[in-house]
């Protein structure tokens, strides 16, 4: 299990660097954390419920796995594609309280790629129009909205 976590963290760090970011500056990316485990079928899309965060989300196939991120203050956040093809997020605060699901919009036809640049999180996904779309979470916590990348 430790090897899998280390390999996943390395892959996320390499992706972040490839996207122009410095891995580890904004927080820590996780494939799994806080007991959150979900095995999605790599070949087929399923509707699944996350153990900690609930759902429903699209998992597996072209939608891959949900994305997780831990901020410096300990807030643990998940990003996933919902059954309406929008990107959704929910977060767990260090005190154990959990938010409701919040839609970040979009009409996605792929999983979400996540990386960061400085302390800004960057999300990329293919839309149902076949184009790559991007959304940025700024250090202030504000969101850019989806734009063609």
C-alpha positions in Angstrom: 0.0 0.0 0.0 2.8 2.4 0.8 4.4 1.8 -2.6 1.1 2.6 -4.3 0.7 5.8 -2.3 4.3 6.8 -3.1 3.9 6.0 -6.8 0.6 8.0 -6.9 2.1 11.0 -5.1 5.1 10.9 -7.5 2.8 10.8 -10.5 0.9 13.8 -9.3 4.1 15.7 -8.6 5.4 14.9 -12.1 2.1 16.0 -13.6 2.2 19.3 -11.6 5.7 20.0 -12.8 4.7 19.3 -16.3 1.9 21.8 -16.0 4.4 24.4 -14.8 3.8 24.1 -11.0 6.1 23.4 -8.1 4.9 20.3 -6.4 4.0 20.7 -2.8 3.8 24.5 -2.7 0.0 24.8 -2.2 -0.6 21.6 -0.4 -0.4 17.9 -0.9 -2.1 15.9 -3.6 -3.4 12.5 -2.7 -4.7 9.5 -4.6 -6.2 8.3 -1.3 -6.2 9.9 2.1 -8.3 10.2 5.3 -9.4 6.6 4.8 -10.9 7.5 1.4 -10.5 4.5 -0.9 -12.3 3.9 -4.1 -11.4 1.3 -6.7 -12.9 2.3 -10.1 -13.0 0.0 -13.1 -10.4 1.3 -15.6 -12.5 0.0 -18.5 -16.1 0.8 -17.6 -17.8 4.0 -16.2 -19.7 3.3 -13.0 -21.8 5.5 -10.7 -20.2 5.2 -7.3 -20.5 6.8 -3.8 -17.3 7.8 -2.1 -16.8 6.3 1.4 -16.2 9.7 3.1 -17.8 12.2 0.8 -20.8 10.3 -0.7 -21.9 10.8 -4.2 -23.1 9.9 -6.8 -20.1 10.4 -9.0 -18.9 9.0 -12.3 -15.9 6.7 -11.8 -13.7 4.6 -14.1 -13.5 4.3 -17.8 -12.9 7.7 -19.4 -13.9 9.4 -16.1 -10.9 7.8 -14.3 -10.7 8.5 -10.5 -11.8 11.4 -8.4 -9.0 13.9 -7.5 -8.1 14.8 -3.9 -6.1 17.7 -2.4 -5.0 18.6 1.1 -4.4 22.3 1.8 -1.8 23.6 4.3 -4.6 24.2 6.9 -5.5 20.5 6.7 -8.7 20.9 4.7 -9.1 17.8 2.5 -11.0 18.3 -0.7 -12.3 16.0 -3.4 -13.1 16.9 -7.1 -15.1 14.5 -9.2 -17.4 14.3 -12.2 -21.1 14.1 -11.2 -23.9 12.2 -13.0 -24.8 15.5 -14.7 -21.2 15.7 -16.2 -20.3 18.8 -14.2 -17.3 18.9 -11.9 -18.3 18.8 -8.2 -16.3 19.4 -5.0 -16.8 18.7 -1.3 -14.3 19.3 1.5 -13.6 18.0 5.0 -12.3 20.6 7.5 -9.7 19.7 10.1 -12.4 19.9 12.8 -14.2 17.0 11.1 -17.0 19.0 9.6 -17.9 18.3 6.0 -19.4 20.7 3.4 -22.2 19.9 1.1 -21.4 19.1 -2.6 -20.8 22.2 -4.7 -21.1 22.2 -8.5 -18.2 23.8 -10.4 -20.1 23.5 -13.7 -18.9 22.3 -17.0 -20.1 19.6 -19.3 -17.3 17.1 -19.1 -16.6 14.0 -21.2 -13.4 12.9 -19.4 -11.9 12.6 -16.0 -10.3 15.6 -14.4 -6.6 16.4 -14.6 -5.4 18.3 -11.6 -2.1 20.2 -11.1 -1.0 23.4 -9.6 1.0 26.5 -10.4 2.3 28.3 -7.3 -0.7 28.1 -5.0 -3.3 28.0 -7.7 -5.0 24.7 -8.5 -5.5 24.0 -12.2 -8.1 21.6 -13.5 -8.3 20.4 -17.1 -11.0 18.2 -18.7 -12.4 17.4 -22.2 -15.8 18.8 -22.7 -18.6 17.1 -24.6 -17.6 19.4 -27.6 -14.3 17.5 -27.8 -12.3 20.6 -26.7 -10.0 20.8 -23.6 -11.4 23.1 -20.9 -9.7 24.6 -17.9 -10.8 26.0 -14.5 -8.5 27.6 -11.9 -8.9 27.9 -8.2 -7.1 31.0 -7.2 -5.3 31.4 -3.8 -8.2 33.6 -2.6 -10.5 30.6 -3.0 -12.3 32.2 -6.0 -12.8 30.2 -9.2 -12.2 31.3 -12.8 -15.0 29.4 -14.4 -14.4 27.1 -17.3 -12.5 28.5 -20.4 -11.1 26.8 -23.5 -7.5 25.9 -22.9 
